């Protein structure tokens, strides 16, 4: 079962249209093509840092004769992006002002959407009901008090 982030923008007028669901699980696209995947998802800073790190890894491999360093670093980058790509995207959007409303465990995105909107409908505010009027107290009687625990405000148990 996968986890899905439910994100809404800063000023969300219609949650049914503007809610974005991001799968937090392994992504084959992010694993096979990490840099293009990050560029497509607009993760500019992480992409730039990855390119710089790959560049320095290839320089170090050339300088010190470590033939497999670039390949190993590329594999590590692919694994990291494959496993953490959804989380990176959600955190990037959160920094841009989006709110993570919920994290839903579901087998697929359709089920996650259904569970999220069902829970959203259940917690929708209802029309406030009129408060009942309290009976008027006798003249000289003490007013209502606040009591904690098993003692009721009127002194009983």
C-alpha positions in Angstrom: 0.0 0.0 0.0 1.3 3.4 -0.9 1.0 6.8 0.8 -0.3 9.8 -0.9 0.2 13.5 0.1 -2.9 15.7 -0.4 -1.8 19.2 -1.0 -3.8 22.4 -1.5 -2.5 25.8 -2.7 -2.3 28.8 -0.4 -5.6 30.3 -1.5 -7.7 27.2 -2.3 -11.2 28.2 -3.5 -12.4 24.7 -4.6 -10.6 21.8 -3.0 -12.3 19.3 -5.4 -10.4 21.0 -8.3 -7.2 22.4 -6.8 -6.1 19.5 -4.5 -3.0 17.8 -5.7 -2.2 14.2 -4.8 1.4 13.1 -4.9 2.4 9.4 -4.4 5.1 8.9 -1.8 6.7 5.7 -3.0 9.1 4.3 -5.5 9.0 6.0 -8.9 10.4 4.2 -11.9 10.6 7.4 -13.9 12.6 9.1 -11.2 14.9 6.1 -10.9 15.6 5.6 -14.6 15.9 9.3 -15.5 16.6 11.2 -12.3 17.7 14.6 -13.8 15.0 14.9 -16.5 12.4 13.8 -13.9 13.6 16.5 -11.5 13.5 19.1 -14.3 10.0 18.1 -15.3 8.9 18.4 -11.7 10.5 21.9 -11.5 13.0 20.9 -8.8 15.6 23.4 -10.1 17.8 23.7 -7.1 18.0 19.9 -6.4 18.7 19.3 -10.1 21.5 21.9 -10.1 23.1 20.5 -6.9 22.9 17.0 -8.4 24.6 18.1 -11.6 27.4 19.9 -9.6 27.8 16.8 -7.4 28.0 14.5 -10.5 30.6 16.9 -12.0 32.8 16.8 -8.9 32.4 13.1 -8.7 33.7 12.7 -12.2 36.6 15.1 -11.5 37.5 13.1 -8.4 37.3 9.9 -10.3 39.6 11.2 -13.0 42.0 12.8 -10.5 42.4 9.8 -8.2 41.8 7.0 -10.7 38.6 5.8 -9.2 36.9 4.4 -12.3 33.6 3.4 -10.7 33.0 6.6 -8.7 30.9 8.4 -11.3 28.8 5.3 -12.0 28.3 4.6 -8.2 27.3 8.3 -7.6 24.9 8.1 -10.5 23.4 4.9 -9.1 23.0 6.5 -5.7 21.4 9.5 -7.2 19.0 7.3 -9.1 18.1 5.3 -6.1 17.6 8.4 -3.9 15.4 10.1 -6.5 13.4 6.9 -7.1 12.7 6.4 -3.4 12.4 10.0 -2.3 11.2 11.8 -5.4 7.6 12.2 -4.3 8.6 13.4 -0.8 11.0 15.9 -2.4 8.2 17.2 -4.6 5.8 17.6 -1.7 8.4 19.4 0.4 9.2 21.7 -2.5 5.5 22.6 -3.0 5.2 23.1 0.8 8.0 25.7 0.7 6.2 27.5 -2.1 3.1 27.9 0.1 1.1 24.7 -0.5 -0.3 23.0 2.6 -0.1 19.3 3.2 -3.6 18.6 4.3 -3.4 14.9 4.8 -1.3 11.8 4.1 -3.5 8.9 2.9 -2.6 5.2 2.8 -4.3 3.7 -0.2 -3.5 1.1 -2.9 -4.0 3.6 -5.8 -4.6 7.3 -6.4 -8.3 6.9 -7.1 -8.9 5.3 -3.7 -6.8 8.0 -2.0 -8.9 10.7 -3.6 -12.1 9.0 -2.6 -10.9 8.6 1.0 -9.7 12.2 1.2 -12.9 13.7 -0.2 -15.1 11.4 1.9 -13.3 12.5 5.1 -13.4 16.2 3.9 -17.2 15.9 3.4 -17.6 14.3 6.9 -15.7 17.2 8.6 -17.5 20.0 6.6 -18.9 22.6 9.0 -22.7 22.3 9.5 -25.1 25.1 10.2 -24.8 26.2 13.8 -27.8 25.4 15.9 -29.4 27.9 18.3 -28.1 27.5 21.9 -30.7 26.6 24.4 -31.6 29.3 26.9 -30.5 28.5 30.4 -33.1 29.0 33.1 -32.9 32.2 35.1 -31.4 31.8 38.5 -33.0 33.0 41.8 -31.9 36.3 43.2 -28.9 35.9 45.4 -28.1 32.4 44.1 -24.5 31.8 43.1 -23.8 31.8 39.3 -22.5 28.8 37.3 -19.0 27.7 38.2 -16.5 25.6 36.4 -15.6 22.3 37.9 -13.0 19.7 36.7 -13.2 16.0 37.0 -16.2 14.2 38.4 -17.8 17.1 40.2 -20.6 18.8 38.2 -20.9 22.6 38.2 -24.0 22.3 40.4 -22.1 20.5 43.1 -23.3 16.9 42.5 -21.2 13.9 41.6 
